[in-house]
């Protein structure tokens, strides 16, 4: 990794952070707000085909802002910003550092990294532009997938150095910044129990992210935490309408540019935004003033919605103009046609499979649903018994409603936008469901700490101290609860790190590592025709071997094959149709045919095809 690159990244980040803090942005929302702004600027640069220049501009502006801040402080024009450190800050810094180190040293083996996410970052890094329809750019198969996370990660790796670990670390930093926003819900930052509940919840969410963990570039967890940060800002900035609207636009536009399914979470944000505008209207003003205020709020909400949608609209237009067809593109006509083709039996079969998947406690999404409901309901009952009126029952019902709406949207997705073979197997079901479960767990924790704070014996923050308890028993229970939550939160983080280490050991013989060991990671996009001889039929049938080969050899013309039921002459003709042959694991049939066809014994390696056989090489040549 590049030390100079890290210094540039951190200096630029601090420059933005200080200016946003002086502009009134919450310190707990500052970091993710910076990343949202940077991503949108990079997106604009990509759309006008000036991405490299805009990346320099993004880092350069941050450093310039830092210098301006320092100069004005030295000149005594500005007052130095204060630093507040709380127990949860220490937890986030220490646990984030441990997780970051583990993530950086993790292996990348998940299918979707190579089918799109990592390949897209590598493409942006080497080409400095979005893919087009022709030539080697066809290495990007899912051209309709929005590029927000790839743009941010590409910016990060340009500074610190390109590697799979750097890509994973870049996304993790983004996630950790979004998670930090949850502490803005704390009214009293000194209450250790409330902070402990939040850090424990963060650790618990990793259980429901076990399908992909942090050592993958998939965006399911990203969507949840970005939605959390978006909703947090709506809550925190209720008394600052302009800042609230800007925050909503930043959060919503980024969600839409992370993945198409981000539209669901944008809807949540705008519904909550509308609610706050209605609740916080001027209540005791004359009717004429109320009407005018309501009209202004409606215009503000409508403008926020329109501006938020604009970047995604430009992306959709770019996809339609650049590509005749695009996988997973939002197309109402195609959806309608697919609905007409499917039968009622197919609809009921998908519904039955989804319900069956959630009918057992072995389902993580079911466990998550039960968990946040039990916690909220039990706390509601306890507080009611202690004489405290609270909103926890209503919030549990609200979260259940959100869960059901998301569940139905998943059902629609399987019907209209997934191939039959994948839909009937509920491909990625738990992974997709993890997004809403993680979000609702975090929102439940936020609701819980707000409610508990309102139920404390001493409501005046300035008077709270070690004596601010109704009884000695209450004090001991508070202290034990805080210790319990912090203790198990650390155990949870260690479990996540252990899980990543276990996966790394388990995947030591995975195909990506085999291909990586046979050749240098090719960084020049090329048109070489490459055959991957894979002894595992499932890796060929699922296109996993082809996608991994395309990523490492960086060519769209990579094909994988397991079956070689042919004559020696047919093998010669097959080999002649490729520039290179790669054999990650010994393939008995292919080796025997090579012996018969060329009298050459081959086991594993990267080979350049020649008239008289295969020549071992260490890397591709063009």
N, C-alpha and C positions, 0 to 999 in steps of 0.2 A: 504493500500500500504506500501511497505517496504522502509523506509528512507535509510537504508544501501544499498539496491538495487539501489535506485536512485543515491546515491553518486557514486557507482561503475559504473553505466551506464554513468553518466555525466563525471566522471573523465576519463574513457576510451575514451569517445567521444572527449573530449578536447585534449587528448594525440594524437589521430589520426589527429585531425584538425590542430594541431600545426606542426606536421611533414609534412603533405600534403601542408600546406601553405609555409613552407620552401623549399618544392620541386617545387614550382611554380604553384601549383593548384590555380585557381581563388577562392578568398574567398567566392564568391557567388555560386560556384559549390562544395565547399569543403564538405559540410554536406551530400549532396546526394551521392557524390563520396565515402565517408566513408561507407554509408549504402550499396552501391553496392559492395564494397570490402568485407564487413562483410558478406553479403548475400552469395557471391560466396564461401567464406571460409566455412561458415556453410553448404552450399550445398555439398561441397567436403566432409565435415565430415559426412553428412547424407549418401552419396553414399558409403563411406567406413565403415558405421555402427559405427562411433565414434562420433556421434553428441554431446553428453554431454561433452566429453573431448574438442571438438573443440569450444564449447560455452565458456568454462572456458578459453581456449586459446585466443579467440577473445577479451574478456574483460580484461584478464591479460596482453596481449600485449599492449593494449591501455594505461593501467595504467603505464606499464613499460616505454612506450614512453613519457608519461607526466613527469615521474620522471627524465628520461634522459634529457629532455628539461630543466627542472628546474635546475638540477645539472650543466649543461653546461652553463646556464645563470649566475648562482651564481659564477662559475669559470671564467666567462667572456670570455668563448670560443664562445658563441653565443650571438647575440644581441637580446634583447626582441622584440617580434613582436608588431608592432603598432596596435592600435585599431581605426578604422574609424567608426563613427556613423553618419548616415544621417537620414533624416525624414522618409524614407521608412523603415529603420531598426527599428525605434521606432514603426511604424505602424505594421510591421510584428510581432514584439515581443508582443505588447499589444493585437492585434487582435488574434494572435495565442494562447496566454494565455487564452483569453475569450472563443475561440472556443474549445480549449483543455479541459477546465473545463466542458463545455456543452457536449462535446463528451463523456467524462469519465462518466458522470451521465446519459447518454442516455440509452434507452431501445433497446435491439436487438430483432427485431421481423420479419425481412425480410426472406422470404422463403429460399433464397440461402445461408444465413448464416448457416442454419441447414442442408441443403442438402450437403454442402461441406465446405465452408470457415472456419467457426468457429469450426466445427467438426474436421477438419484437424489440426487446431492449438491445440485443446484439445488432440488429439491423439498424436501429437509430444510432447506435454508437459508431458503427463503421461507415454508415452512409450519410448521416446528418440530415435526413429528410424522411418524410412519410413514404410508404411503399406506393408504387404506381401499378398499372395493370400489366405491363410487359416485362419481358426479360427475366433476369434472376430475381426480381422483386416478388415473383410468384412464390418465393419461399414462405411468405406470409399467407397462410391459408384463410384465417379468420379476419378478413380485411375490414369487416364492419365493427369489430370490437373497438370501443373508444380507447384513446391512447394515454389517458391522464397518468396512470401509474408508471407506464413505460417511459413517459417523458421525464417524470421526476427521478426515477431510478437512473435513467440515462444521464441526467444532469449530475447526479451524485457520483456515478462511476467515472464520469469524465474527469472529476476532480481527484478522487481518491485512488483511481486505478480500476481497470476492468477485470473482474473475476466473478465466478458464481457466488462466492462468499460476499463480495462487495454488493452485488445485486440484492442478495437476501438481507444484508445489513441495511441498505438504503430503504427498503420497504419496512423493515422493522422499526427504524427510527421514525418513519412516518406514522406507523401504528402507535408507537409509544407516545408520540406527541398528541395524537388524537385521544388516547386513553387518559392522558394527564388532564384533559378538560373536565373530567368527572368531578374533580375536586373543587370546581367552581360552585357546585351545589352546596358545599359546606358554608353555612352562615358563620359559624364560629370555627375557625381553622385550628384552634388550640385543643379542641375536644378529641382526645386520642381514640375513644371508642368509635366515634363516627368515622374518623379517618381509617381506622382499622377495618371497619365493615366494608369500606370501599376497596381497600387493597386486597382484602380477602376475596371479594367478588371478582376483581381483576384476575386473581389467580384461578378462581373457579371457572371463569370463562374459557380458560385454556383446556379444560377437560372437554369442553364441547367443540373445541377446535382441533381435536385429536385426529380428525380425518386428514388434515393437511399440515397442521402445526405451523410454526413460523419459518421453517426451512423450505418454504415453497413460495412462489410468486403469485399464487392464486389469490383472488381479491375478496373471498367470502368474508373473512374477518375484517378486512379493510372497510367494506361496505358498512358493517355493523358499527365500527368505532367512529367512522366519519359521520354516520347518521346521529350517533350519540353526541358528537361535538356540535353538530348542527342544531340539535334540540337544546343542548346546554346553552348555546348562545341566545336562542330565543328566550329562554328563561332568565338568563343573567342580564340581558339588555332591555328588559321590559320598560324601564324608565328612560331609555335612550333610543327613541324610535329610529333615528337616522342610522346609528350604529347597528341597531337590530336588523334593519332592512339590508344593509351592506353585508352583514354576517350571513343572513339567510341566502342572499344571492351567491356569495362565495361558496357556501356549503352545498347548495343545491346544484350549481353549475358543475362543481367538481364531482358530485355524486353521479350526475348524468354522464360525465366523461370518464368515469371509472368502469362502469358496466351498464348495459341497457337496463338491467333489473334494478339499478339505482333509482329508477323512476318511482318505485313503491315507497322508498324512504324519503324521496323528495315530497311526495304527497303527504306523508306524515308530518314533515317539517312545516309545510304550508298550511295544513289543517291546524296545527298547534299555533302557528304564527297568527292565523286569523282569529283563533280563540283569544290569544293575548291582546290583540288589537281591540276586540269587542269588550273584554273584561276591564281593560285599562282605559276605556273611554271616559271622558269627563262626565261624572254622574250628577253633580249638583248644578251644572251649568244650565242656562235657559235652553228651551227646546231647539231654537234656531241654531245655537252654538253646537248642540249635540248632533244635529243633522249635518252641519258642516264638518264637524270632527269625524263623524262616521263616513262621510263622503271622501274626505282626505285619506282616511285609513284604508278605504276600499281601493282608492287610486294607488296608494303606496303598496298595498298587497298585490294589486294587478301588475304594477310596474315591476315589482320584485319577481313575480312569476315570469313575465315576459323576458326580462333581462337574463334570468337564470336559464331559460330554455334556449336562448340565442346561441351559445357555444355548441350545444348539442344539435341544434338545427343546422348550423354550418357544417358540423361533422357529417350529419346524414346527407346533406347536399353534396359534400365532398365524396362520400362513398358512392352515391348514385352517378356522379359525373366521372369518377375515376374507374369504376368497375361495372361491367354489365351485370354480373351476378356476384353476390357476396354471402358467405355462410353466416347464418344467424342474423341477417339483416331484418330490421323491423319492417314488415310489409303486410299491410292489412289485407290486400288482395290475395296474397299467397296464403295467409291464415284462413281467409274465408273459403278458399278452394280446398284446403286441407280438411276443414270441418265438413265440407260437403262430401268428401271422399270417405270419411270415417263413419263407421256404423255406431248405433246406440250401444251395441254390445261392447265395442272398444271403449266407449266413454265409461260404462259401468265397470269394466274390467280394471281400468286405471284407478278409478275411485276406490274399488275394492282393495287393490294392492296397496294404495296409500294408507287406507284405514287399517289394513292388516299390519303394515309396517310400524304403525304407531300403537298397535294394540298390546305390545309387550314392553315390559320395563327394560328390556335389553336395548331398546331404541333410545339413543342419547337425547333426541329432541323431546321424547316423551318425559324422560327424567328431568330435563330442564324446565319443561312446562309445569310439571308437578312441583319442582323445587321452588320456583318463584311464587307460585300460588300458595304453597304451604307456609313459606316464610311470611308473606304479607298477611295471610289470614290469621296465623297464630299470633303475630304481633298485634293485629287489629283486636283480637279477642282479649289479649293481655292488657292492652291500653284501655279498652272499654271497661274491663274489670277494675282497673285502677282509677276510673272516673275521667279518662281523657277521651274526648270526642276526636276522631281522626278520619282521614279520607282513604285509609288503606284498602278497605273493602271495595270502594268505588274504583280505585286505581287497579286493583286486581281484576275486576270485571272489564275495565278498559283494556288492559294488557291482553286479557283473554280474547277480546274482540279483535284486537290487532293481529294476534296470533292466527285466529280463524280466517281473517281476510287474507293474510299472507299465505295460509295453507291453501285457500281456494285459488289464489293466483298461481301457486305452484301447480295445481291441478290443470289449470288452463295452459300453463307453459308446456306441460308434458303432452297435452293434446295437440296444440297448434304449432309448436316450434321444435319438437324433437322427432327424429326418425323413429319409426315404429319399434325397431329392434332395441333402441336405447330406452324409449318410453316404457315399454312393457316390462323392462327390468328395473325401472325406477332409477336409472343411472344418476349417480351423484345426489341421491335423495337426502341422506343425512348431512352431506356437505352443504347443500343449499339451505336445509332447515337450520343448520347451525347459526346462520347469519341472524335470523330473527330471534332465536333463543338467546344468543349472546347479547343482542341489543336489549331484549326485555329483561334479562338478568341485571344488566348495568342500570337500566332505568328503574327497575324495582329497588336496587340498592340506593339509588339517588333519592327516590321517593321515601324510602325507609329512613335515611339519615335526616331528611328535612322534617319528617314527622316526629322522629325521636327528639330532635332539637327543640321542637315546639312543645314537647312533653316534659322537658327538663324542669326540675324544681326551681332553678334560678334562670329567669329569662333575660336578665340584663347581662350582656356579655362582659362588661367591665367589672362586674361584681363576682364573676365566676372564679373560684379558686378551689383548693382542696377541702374547704369547709362548705362548699355550695351543694350539699346533698341533703335530702330530706331525713336521712338516717345513716348510721354507720353501716348497716346492712346494704343499703343502696350504694354506698360508696365502694364497698368491697365487691359487690356484684359488677359495678361499672369497671373497676380495675381488672377484675378477672376476665370480664368479657373482652376488654381491649387486648390483654395479653394473649388470650385464646386466639383472637382473630389475627393478630400480627404473627403469632407463632405458626399457625396453619397456613397463612399466606406465604411465608418463607418456604415451608414444606412443599406447597403447591408449585412454586417457581422451581425449586430443586427437582420436583417430579417432572416438570416440563423439560428441563435441561437433560435429565436422565432419559426421558423418552426420546429426545433427539439423538442422544448418544447411542441408545439402543438401536434406533432405526439405521444409524450410520453403520454400526457393526453388522446388522442384519443384511444390509445392502452392499456389502463389500464386493460381491460378485455381480452386481447389477449391470445391465447393458451399458448405461452411460459411462461408468467407470472403465469398462472394458474398451470402449471406443476411444475414450480419452487417453488411455494408456498406449494405444497403438499409434497415435499420431498427435502432432501439435494441434491445439485448438485453432482451427482455421479462422482467420479474421478478415479474409478478403472474399467478398461475395463472388461466386463463380458459377459456371455452367457445366461443370464436370458431371459426367454420368457415372454413378457409383452404385454398385450392387453390394448390399449387406447380406452375407450368407449367415443366416441365423438358425440355430438348431432348435429354437423354441417356437413352435407353431403359433402359440397364442400371441407372442410379440409381433409376429408377422401379420396375423389376421386382424389385430387391433390397430395396426399401423404405428404401433409404438416404436418399433425398430426403425421404420422409415423416418419418423419425426426426430428421433434422437440422432440419426445419421445426418439429417438435414441441418440440425443445429450444429453439430461438431464439425462437419465438413463444409458447412455453409453453402450448400448448393440445393436448389429446388429439385434437382434430378437424381434424387437418392431413392432407390427401391430396395425392398427387403424380400427375401425368398427363403423358404424352408424346404420345399419339395423339389427334388431333382430327379424325377423319373424320366430319364432321357438317355440317348445314346451318347458316346464320346464326341461324335461329330456335332450333335446338337448342343453339347456343352461348349464346344469351340465357338459355334455361332453365337451362343448366348454371351460368352465372355467378350467376344469381339464387339458386341453392341454397347459395352461399357468402357469407360476410361480407367476405372479402378474397381478392384474387388476387395472388400474388407471382410475378414473372418474373425469375429470376436471370440468365438468358442469353437473348438474342433467339431467339424461336421463330417461324420463318417462317410455318408453317401457322396458328398461333394469331393472329399479327399480321394476316394476310390476312383471316381470319374476322372479327376485330374491325373491320376496315375496312368489310367488307360489312355486318356486323350493326349497327354503331353509327356508321359513318363516322368512326371514331376511330383514329388511328395510335398504337400503343403498341409500345415496344421492351422496355425492362427497367424494373423498379421494383416498389414495393409499392402496391397499389391497393385502394381501398374500393369495393365493388360498389354501383352505384346503378341506378335504373331506365333511365337514358339512357346508361349506359356505366360506365367505370371512372374513379374519381377518384384521382389520385396523392396519397399521404400519406407521412408520415415514420415513423409508428408506429401501433400499434393503439390504438383507443379503445373503451371498454366502456360 
